[in-house]
Amino acid sequence: MKKFEIPIHYKSSIISKLKEQRKNEDPRKKDFSPSVLDFGPVVFYIARHFGFCYGVENAIEIAYKTIEKNEGKRIFLLSEMIHNPAVNADLQNMGVKFMMDTEGNQLTSWDEISQDDIIIIPAFGTTIEIENRLKKIGIDTKKYDTTCPFVEKVWNRASTLGEKDYTVIIHGKHKHEETRATFSHSIQSGKSVIVRDILETETLGKIITGELPKDKFYKIFEGKYSSGFDVEKDLVKVGVVNQTTMLASETQAIADHLKLVMINKFGEDKIKDHFADTRDTLCYATNDNQQATYGLLEQEADLAIVVGGYNSSNTSHIVELLEEKFATFFISSADKIVSNRMISHFDFHNKVELLTSNFLPDKERIKIVLTSGASCPDAVVDDVLNKILSFYENVKNIDEVIAI
């Protein structure tokens, strides 16, 4: 896999050693069990896979090279480069301005943009409408496009489905940049609907079978279906793609449910005429990270810490999985660990930050699960690990714990 040039301050001394060790031991990524770092009073279970993925490193490399080679020019990002506050803050400190927030609300007026400006398209991609607007201004939309190739793979899959007259069911968060982009590309060749989860999918299934009145569709899925959508005609043939950071298990459940709906309505012998049995479009990094999270769930630990941006979809899904077993603390940086008694962490269910006291158990030896999202620099995970270790005495040296 290609090696990217990313800023040195995103790289780590501890996690990089650990990842190199695991890569040498398991080059084909068959072992999803965590690494165990035993520092004496603290034992960390570190996920087998986490941190910057191909798409993130590619986007960061392009962004930094763009800044370096265009001194004196105005540089804009369509929205956040990735869902990580440290990376986005770094870019802003280097003079990059954001045109929109993560939900598409305008921060910089289009009237301020000229053909002499540089516009970077983030890793999530962008909509056809925004691409056309940029072209009209005279902006080159390809030169500084950091769209993840795995997102583009989803667009291609959706296009193929649309060309074969299938309505594309997109599993995603309809306000997420990637889902908005996928929806925009998908509707160029056919009809599309966005479903958030299995519950919305079950509702859609009831509309398809007639258990719910068809006119309910337009209210329940308002803002989530393509223009001119006709429930009578456009839910006869369907295929599923997803926002690449969604839970793989839920995407599969959505596809399985819709296939069963079509079998019940049209008969198993005609299923190929009504359901496109597409393979999951989840990206490899999200899949690896989620499999590694299941590996963490097989451990016995006192708590879990997940590091990443609070608006990161893939990170929130890791938190969601770990919450099933552990007291889980979702933090954006080591600064959120106020002391050995207090932590400020994010409740992504209610979108609020909480202060929890006594989050570290009063024990001679504690066990902590530690991982991060795909947009979190490994250096930030290092900081969290070191912050925890600073609260304890007689901690083993890192060279004793990780031997390569």
N, C-alpha and C positions, 0 to 999 in steps of 0.2 A: 504494500500500500504506500502511496506517495507520502513523503515526509514534508511537512509544512514549516515555514519559517514564522514562528510566533514569538512575541516579545518574551524576553528572559524572565520578566517578573511574573509571568503566568506559569512558569515551570516550577517544579518542586524538587526538593532534595530527598524527601522521604518517599513520597508516592511514586516518583519516577523510578526509584530503585525497586520498589515493590512490583510495579507493573512490568519492569524488565525481567525480574525474576520469574514471574508467572508466565510471561510470554515464552521464556526459554524452556520452562517446564512443560507448558501446555500450548504449543504453537497453533494447534488446530481448534483451540477453544472448546474442548469437550468437558472440562471440569468447571462447574459453576459454583463450587464451594468457595467460601471466603478465605482470604489470607488471615492468619492469626498472628497478631503482633503482641507478644507478651512482655510488657515493660515492668512486671513485678506487681505493683499495687493496682495497675490498670492493664486490662487485656482488651485490645481492639479487634473486632471482627470486621475486616475491610472487604467490601464487595469485590468480586472477581472482575467486574467491569463497571466503570463509571467515568465521569469526566468528559472532557472535550472529545467530540466525535469528528469524523471526516468533514462533514458539512460546516461545523463550527470553526474548525481550524482553517479550512479553505476561506471562509468569510473573513476571518480575522486577518489572515495573510493578505488578502486582496485589499482590505480596508487600510491597513498600515502602509502597504506599498503605494496605494493611491495618495495617501497623505504625504508620504516621503517624496513622491515624484511630481507633486503639484503644489509646491510652495507658492504662496501668494494668491492662489485661486480659492474661491468659495466652494466648500464641499458640504453637501447635504446627504443625510441618510433618510430614506423614505419613512422609516420608523426605527425602532430599536434594532440594532444589528442582530443581537440574540437576546434571549431573556435572562440576562445576567447584569445586575446593577454595576458591578465593578468594571466590566468591559465597556458598557455604555458610558459610564462616567469618564473612563480614560479617553474615549473618543471625543466626548464633549470638551474635555480639558485641552485637547489638541486642536480645538476650533471647529470640529464637525457639528453641524446643527441638524436637529431632527425636524422633518417636515410634518410628521403625524405621530400621535401616540399609538399604543398597541391596538386600540379599538378603531383607529382610522379617523379620529378627531384631528382637525387641522391645527398645527402649531405654527407653521410658516405659510403665509399666503402664496398661492400659485403665482400671483401677480409680481412677487418679488424674485421669481426665478427667470433667468435668461439662458440663452444657448451657450453662454460662456461658463456657466456653472457646471460643477460635477455632481451628479446624483448617483449615490450608491444604492443599489437594490439589495435589501437584506437577505439573510439565509432563508427566510420564509417564502421568498418570492413576492410577487405583486400581481395585481389584477390586470386584465387586458385593458380596462378603461384607463388605468393610471399609465400603463405603457403607451397608449395612444396619446394621452395628454402630454407626456414627456416628448414624444416624437414630434408633436405639433409645435412645441417650443423650440425644437431643434436639438434635443438632448439625445446622445447615443445611449440606448438602453441596454446594449450588450457589453460595452467595454468595462463597466463597473458593476456587473451583475453577479452577485454572490449566491444566487439561488442554489440551494442544496440539490445535488443530482438525484437524491432519493425523492425529493418533492416533485421534481420534474418527471420522475418515473410514474408517480401517481397521476400527474396530468396526462401523460401519454396513455395510461390505462383507461382513464375516464374518457378520453377522446375516442379510443377504440370502441368502448362500450356505446357511446353516443352515436357513432357512425353505423352501428349495427342495430340502432333503434331501441337500445336499452335505456331506461331512465337510471341515472347514476345516483345511488344512495350514498351520501358522504357521511361517514361517522366522524364527527368533529364538533368543536365548539364554534358556533357560527360567527362569533365576534373575533375569533383568533385570526391573526394575519394570514397564517398558512391556509386555513379553511376558506377564508374570503378569497384568497388567490386561487385555490383549487376550484371553488365554485365558479369563479369567473371564467377560468379556462374550460371547465366542464361544459358550461352552457353554450359554448361556441359550436358544439356538435350535436347536442341533444338536451333533453330535460334533466333537471337535477333537484334533489331534496337533501337537506341536511338533517341528520338525526343526532341528538346529543348522547343518547345512551340506549340501553336495552328497553327501558320503559317507554321512551318515545317510539322506538321501533315496534313495540307491541301495539301501541296506539295506531301506528301506520298500518300494521297488519290487520287490525280490526276494520279499518277503513277500506282496505283492499278486499276483505271478505264480505263486507256489507254489515258487519256487526255494529258499526257506527255509521251514521249518515255521512255520505260523501262530502256534503257541504261543511262538515266539521273540520275537514282537512285545512281549509283556507284560513280558519281562525287559529287552530292549534299550531300550524306550521307557518304562521305569518312571518314574512321576512326570511324564510328558509327555503323557498322554492323558486324555480325559474319563472320568468315572465310567460304568460299564456298557458300556464299549466292546466291541463284538463285531467281531472281525477279519473274520469271514465276511460280515457285512452292511454294516459301516461303512467299508469301503475299496472300495466299488463305484462311488461317485460322489465325486470330490474337487475342491477348488478351493484356490488358494494366495493367502495374504496374507502380509505380513511386518511384523516390527519395523521401524519406519520408518528406523532408522539402519544397517541392514544393507547389504552391498554389493549394488548393483542388478544387477550382472552375475551374482552367485551366485543371487539370487532368480529371475532369468530362467532360469538353468540348471536350477534346481530345478523350475520350472514346465514347462520344455521336457522334462525327463526324465520327469516324472510323466505328461505328455501322451503321450509315446512309449510308456510302460508300458501306458497304457490302450488305445492303438491296437493294440499287440501282443496284448493280452488280449481285447479286445472287437471289434476291427476299426475301420478308419478311418471307415466309414460310420455307425458308432454312437457316435463320439467325443463328440458333444454331449450324449449321455445319461450320460456317465461322467466328463467333465472340463469344468469351468467355466473358460473361457478369459478369466480376469480380467486387467485391466491391472495393472501393478505398482503397489503401494500405497506405494512409497517417497515420502517428502516432497520437496517441491521443493528445499529447502535442502540436504538430503543429496545429492540428485541433482546440484545445481549444484556443490557442494563436491567431489564425486567426479569430475565432468567436468573441473573446474579442476585436479584432481590429475593427471589424464591429460595435461593441458596442460603441467604441470610436468615430467612424464616425458619430454617431447620436448626438454628443454633439456640442455645439458652443464654440469654443476656439480661442485664438489668434495665437497659434503655437503648434507644436508637437515636442517632443524630443524622439528619439529612441536610446537606448544604446545597443551596442554589437560589436562584431568583424566585421571588414569591409569585411572579406571573408566568413561571415556567411550567408548561403543561406536563412534560415528561417527568419533571421533579415531583410535581404534586401527585402523580400516579405512583411513584416510588413510596412517597409518604403514605398514601392510601393503603398500599399493600402492607407496609411495615406496621401500621396502626392496628392491624388485625391481631398482632401478637404482643407488640412492645409499647411501652410509653415512648412516644416518638416526638422529637423536637425538630421542627423545620426552621433552619436559620439561614441567613444570607451571608454571614461572615463570622469570624471568631469574636468580633466586637460584641456580638449579641450574647456571648457568655459573659455576663456582668461580673460574676465571681463564682467560687465553688458552690455557692448556695443559691445563685439567682441566674436565670436565663430568660432572655426575651425571644420569643419564638412565634411563628406565624400559624394561625388556625386558618387553613385554606378553605375549610368548609364555610366559615362565616366571614372570611376576608378581614380578619382583625389580628393584631399583634397582641400577644399575651405575655404577662410576666409570671413565671412559675418559680417558687422558692423550693429549696431542698431537692433540686432535680437530680443531684448526684447522691446516691444512697450512702449512708454512713456505715461503710464496710471496710474491712482491711484490704479487700480485693474486689474490684468491680469489673464488670464485663459490658463493653459498649459496642454496639453495631454502628458502623460509620460508612456512609456513602454520599454520593452527590449526583446531581443531574448532569445531562450531556452538555450543558452550556456553562458549567462551573470550572474555573481554572483549578488544576491540581494544587497550586500554591495555596489556595484558600483552604483546602482540606488539610494541608500541612499545618496551617495556622491554627485550625480548630484542634487538631491532634495535640500540637505543642501547648496550646492554651490549657487543655485538660490536664496534660502531664505536669504543668507548672504548679498545680495545686497539691502535688504529692512529693514525698521525700523518697530517697533511695530508688529512684527510677533508673532502669537500665539504659545504657547508651544505645543509640539507634544502630550503631555498627554491631553491637552484640545481638540485637533483635533481628536485623535483616543482614544475612550473610550471602553475598553473591560471589 
